[in-house]
């Protein structure tokens, strides 16, 4: 296939509990092509001179970037921070609130103290419990100083007189009183406590990852109650409704970071591309709106912390999974025709834009959701300051039927000594019409 498509990197905003850190894994098959760079999303109020604003406001803007507040509180084609983003969950639809300084519909009448209490306790100023689509279990770790800075920044954005939309949750999930039970199980109020046995850099990374970055919102399996177990922290999981798999961030190699270098992690988070792969799907939005703007020191601190997460299971080993000979042959033929020109005849790749597929742990994960979706829908890294003209992978969903797509995904998961499991045409069909964001 000729590389004729041009990448539109602005994309859709993220939604729901699936809105943040996702998919630290490589883009997969087929030809990629240069993309139009997307402009940076403005946050500062119109006409604001970032060189003359008070330091607390500038710091607050930086921290709002770190928390990726824009991703949830700005609807597609909506006004900045005016809310209204539909957040689909297994329990119904939530709509993000207006957090501009409008007195009637936003936070214009809130005090600094009220904003901090909301961040710390997960309650509105009137005492009403906040649904955990907002990462209250993570934001409770934010320091008072950082909370005050974020509030100072939000008070400077343009007020938007736009009412908040009512949630449309199914019974009994529309009964806020049930949140008391959820909070008993999954909410532990309190500021982040540094580990005195670790370095300052490690603790800074832990604070950003566990607090403002709220990486566990996606990279930890969500159970039927909408919560996650401490035991499964960062071990990866399927993002509800969106049908993307957020890989493990531990060192277990099932999509984990065990043999990644600090530089590889830094590059992926900040530039959206590294020698090990590129971000795509929801994670591309996180890099675009948030991580590319963080300082080199903070990104490195996050990488140091992520690299230290403990092993959970160990890398897949043993013989390659058995594959139907005819399926393997069909997948090999499709790969040679559509994929090898970029990813190499033996899956060796061409760094950085065409990552290797051979020995790539993201290919071997127990879940085949991501490789299937990338083959069907393509993979689109974001345009970033460090990588303003990214290469993306075109979709093949219109060219390949379910059987063919299953065959080529099976081939890359089992060829070259990879230890992934084969996939079926039924698995492909179930994901063919999944949401693109």
N, C-alpha and C positions, 0 to 999 in steps of 0.2 A: 504493500500500500504506500502511495506517495505521501510524504509528510506535508499535507496541504492545509491542515487545520491550524488556526491561530488560537492561542490560549487566552481565555478571559479570566484573569486571576482575581477579579474583585469578588465574584461568587456570591453565594447565599450566606447569610449569617447563620450561626449555629443555634440549636434550640435545645431546651429542656436540660435534664440531667446529663444528656449526651453532649453538652455544648463544648466541653473543653478537652484537656489534653488527651490525644488519641493517636494511635498508629505510628509509633516509632519504628517503622519498618519500610523496607525498600519498595519502590514502585516496581511493577513486574514486567509484563511482556511487551514486545513490539516496538515499532519505530516511534521516536519522539521527535519533537520539533520545537524550534525557537518560538518564544511567546512574547506577546506585547507586555511590557512592564506595566504594572498597575500603580496608580498614584497612591501615596500614603494617605491613610484615612485621617482627616483633621480631627483633633479633639479640642484644642483650645478655642475659647469663644472667638467669634468673628472679630477681627481687628485687634485681638490681644497680641501684645508684643512679649514673647516669651523671655526676652532679655530684661524686661523691666518689671515683670510681675514679682510679687513677694516670693521669697524662697520656699515658703510653706506651700504655696500654690503650685510652683513648678515641681516640687517634690510630690505633691498630691497627684499631679497629672502623670508623673512617672509611675507611681504606685497604682493608679487606675489602669495604666497600661499593663502593669504586672498582673493585676487581677483580671484583665480582659473584660472590664465592665461594659465596654461598648458592644461586645458580642451578644449580650442578652438584652441590654436596655436600649437598643436601637433596632427598630423593625426595618425590614427591607423597604427602601424608598421612604423611610420615616425620618423624623427629626431626631437630631442627636440626643441620646439619653431620654427620649420621651416615652420609652417603653412600647408596649403593644406587640412585642414579639410573641407569636404563638409557640408555646413549648409543649410539644406532644409527649405524653407519658403513657405508660400502660394503664393509668387510672383516669385518663381524660386530658383535657387541654388546660394549661395554665398560661397566663399572659403576664409578661414582665411589666413592672410598674414604671411610671414616670419618675425619674430621679433628677429632673432639672429643678432649679430653684423657684419654680412656679408656686405661689402661695396656696392656690386652690387644689391643684392636682399633683403637685410634686412635693419636694421637701423644703419648700421655701419657709415654712413656719417651724421647721425642726431646729433644735439647738444642737450645738456640738456634742453636748452630753447625751442627747437623745439618739444621735447618729451612732455614737460609740456604743451605747447600750444595745442598739439594734445589732451591731456587728458582734458584740460579745455574747448576747443572750439569744439572738434569733427571734426577737420580738419587736413589733412595731411600738412607737411611743405610747399607743393606747393599750398596750399589753397583748395585743392579738399575736398569736403564733404565726411565724412565717413558714410557708411550705418549703421543704428541703430541696426543691429544684434550685433554689438559691443555696450555695454551698455553706450553709450556716455552721456545719460541723468543722469546716476548715477556716472560715472567716473569724470564728471565735478566737483563733490563735493570734490574730493581728494585734499588734501593740497599740496602746492608746495614742502614742505619738503618730504612728502611721495612719490610724483611723482619723485623727484630727486633720492630717494633711489631705487625705482623700476628700474629706468633707469640705475643707477650704477650697479645694479645686472645683468640686461640684457646684459650689455656690457661685462660681465665676462663669459657668457655662450659660448659654442663652436660655432663659425661661421659656417653656413651651406650655401653653394653656390647652392641654389635651387630656381628656379624662381617661382614667384607667379602665381597661376592659375587665369584665367579670370572668372569673374562671368557669369552665364548664366541665367539672369533675363529676364522675358517676357516683351514685350512692353506693357505699357509705363514705367514699373518700372525700366527699364534699363537706363532711363534718369535721371541722377543725379540732374538735375535742380529741379526735383520734390521734392527733399529733403528739399528745402527751405520752402515749404509749410508744410511738416511734422515738421520741426524744429519750425516753427511759432506756431504750435499747441501743441507740446509736449516737446520741449527742452528749459530748463531754465538754462542758463549758470551761474555758480557761485559756490564758495566753500561752503561746509557745514558750517552752522552757528549754534553754540551751543545754546541751550535754557537755558537762565540764571535762569529759575525757576526750572530746573531739576538738578539732581546730576551729578557729573563728570562721574560716572559709566553709568548712563542712556545716557548721551551724547556720550560717547565712543561707546556704543552699537548702537545708532542711526547712528553714522558715519560709522560704519562697515556694518550695515544692508542696509542703504540707499545708501552708496557709493561703496566701494570696493566689498562688498558682493552682490550688485545689486539684492537683493531678489525679488524686484518688477517685474523683468523681467519675472518671471514665476508665481508669486503669485498674479498677477493683470491681470484681463481679458484683452486680446488684441482685439482691434476692427478691422474693415475691412481695416483701414488705417495703421495697424501695430503699433498703439499707444494705450495708456491707459489713462483713466480718473483719475485725482487726487481723485475724489470722491470714486473710487473703489480701492484705494490703499490697497494692502494686503488682499483683500476680496476673493481671489481665482479665478481660471479660468482654462479653458481647454487649454493646451499647443498645439498650432497649429502644424499640421503634425505628431507630435509624439503621439498624442492621449493618453496623461496622464493628469489627473486633478490635478493641484496644489491647495491644500486645502487653505481655508482661514487661515490667521495668526492672525486675530483679535480675540477678546474674544467672538465671536458670537456662538461658539460651532458647527457651520456647518463645522467641521474639524478644528475649531479654537483652541485657547490655553486657553480659559477662566478658566477652572478648572485644568489646568496643574500646577504643582509646578515648581519653578525655577530649582530645581534639575532634574526634568523630562526633561525639555527643554535642559538643559546643557548636560545631558546624551545622548539624541537623537542626538544633533548636533555633539558632540565630539566623542562619542563611536559608534554611529549608532544604538544604542538600549537603551531603557529605560523601565520603568514599564508601560508606556502607549503605547509602540509600537516600531517599527524599521523603518529605512529608507530603501527605495527600489527604483527601477527605476532610473531616472536621479538624484534624491537626494542622492542615494547611491554613485554615482560618486563624488558628491560635498563633502560628508563627507570623502571619500577615498582620494581624491586629495588635499583637502583644509582644511576642518574644523578640522580634527583630529590633525593637526599640530599647531593650534592656542593655545595660552596660556590659562590657566584656567581663568585668569582675563578677557581676551577678550571674551571668550565663555560665561562667566557669564554675562558680560556687554550686549552682544547680547540678552541673555535670558531675562534680566531685561527689555530691551527695547521692545522686542517682547511681553512680558507679559503685557505691559502697553498699547498696541494698543487698540483702543476703540471698544466697542460693536457695531455691525452693525445691528443685527436683533433679537438675542435671541435664546435660544436653542429650538429645536423642542419639542413640547409637544402635549398632546391630545391623543386620542385613537390610537392604532396601525393601520397602513394602512390596509384596507381590502385586503385579499389575497385569490385567488382561493383555495378551500379546497384540491383539488387533487394536485395542484402545491406545496402547503405547505407540504403535506404529503410526496411527492416525495423528496423535499428538506430536510426534517427532516431525512428521511431514508439515503440519501447520506451523510448528515452531520454526522450521527451516525457511518456510516461505515468508512468514510475517514478523518473526522476532529476532532471528539470528543476526540480521544486519546491524542491530544495535547491541544486543545482549551477548553476541558471540555464539559461534557454532557449538561451543562446549559450555555455554553459560558463564563465560569469564567476564563479560561486561566490558565497558569502556568508561573509565572514571573521568569525571564525576557524574556526568549526566546519564550514563547507562550503567546502572549498578550490576554487579555479578549476581547471578541466580544460583550458580553452583555453590554449595556450602553456605547458603544464605538461610539463617535460622528463621527469618520471617516467612520463608517459603515452606518450612517444615512444621509450622505450628499445627497443633491439633485442629484448630479451626481453619477451614479453607475459605472462609467468608471473604477476606480481603483479596486474595489472588483472583477469586472468581469475579468480584466486583471490578477489579482493575481491568481484567480482560474484557468485561462487558462494557464498562463505562469510561475507561481510560483513567489516567492518573495525572493530576494537575498540581504540581508544586506552586507555591505562591511567588509572586514577584517581590523580592526583598531588596534592601539597600545593598546587601552583599552579593545578591544574585538577581539583578534587575531584569534579566532576560532569560528566564528559566526554560528548560526543555520539558515538554509534557508528553504523555503517551496518548495516542488517539484511541477512541473506543472501538471495539470490534463486535459489539453486540448486534449490529445490523448485518455483519458479514458472516458470523458464525452462528449456527443453530446450537441448541442445548447440548447435543451429543458432541459436536466439534469443540465447543468451548470447554466442556468437561474433559475432553481428551487432551487438549493442550495444557490445561491446568494440572491434570494428572501427570503429564510428561514432566513439567518443570518441578513438580513435587517429588518425583521418584527417579529422575535421571541424574547422572553425574555423582552418584552416591548420596543424594538427598534422601532423607528419611521420612518424608511426608506420606500421608495416606492418599490413595486414589479418591477422586470425587465422582459423583454421578450426575447424569443429565438432570435428574430431579432436583438436586441441590442447586444447579445452575438456574433452572426454571424458577425456583422459589425466590431467587435474588434478582431476576431479570428486571423486575419492575420496582425494585427497592428505591427509596428516596436517594437522590444524588448527593445530598449534603450530609 
